[in-house]
């Protein structure tokens, strides 16, 4: 198997491939930025599970967070970084290559 | 790929069926997230937008008329500037409230291109074209046409997004 720079399989990302992390990336890629509670609701994840996956993505530099106050409560907004966006789309390209699309 | 994360899980490469299922799940998430991004404006702002686009061709026509038309040109300029400033202020307010209500960023690139591209091209022509036609012909009917057509487009798009949002969240 070739692993040259144009090989889509080079984009396969083990960190993103975890099902819930891929779903987090898919939602952030579409919405641009989303509030933690919206991610939780849309993905059906518990706060601790989402925190764990978001933390891994933040640690990898794929996701960044912003804190904003609304109704006197602090809300966390998450968004993909350019690096995360590239990694996510690279991963999708690898999956499409596996499928043969 | 190196991710920089601390010891990410290593997954065996998925089979073709697994990869297809993963892509389908990503597509499903994208569809439900698009529904959030297609949340229509609140009715008060859709009304404001409609009133603004209906007023614009008339005021612009008055401003660019060869001769004084109904009001002095300075009055048309002041009306155009003040309504635009008020519209922008209300847009900022509506955008903020929209973001808080939906919990996602306000972006237009997830909306169907078959709707946004004609709107981006057609609306400026509809807002400004009648003023130039009025200037050339002296027929105020062009301004009335521009006002009614722009208002109809605004209402039509609002209803289209209400329908799109309802369909994607159903």
Interface residues (C-beta under 8 A of the other chain):
Chain A: X9 X10 X11 X12 X13 X14 X15 X16 X17 X18 X19 X22 X23 X26 X27 X29 X30 X31 X32 X33 X34 X35 X37 X38 X42 X43 X56 X57 X59 X60 X61 X62 X70 X79 X87 X90 X92 X95 X96 X98 X99 X100
Chain B: X1 X3 X4 X5 X6 X8 X9 X10 X11 X13 X14 X15 X16 X19 X20 X22 X23 X25 X26 X29 X30 X32 X33 X34 X36 X37 X100 X102 X103 X104 X105 X107 X110
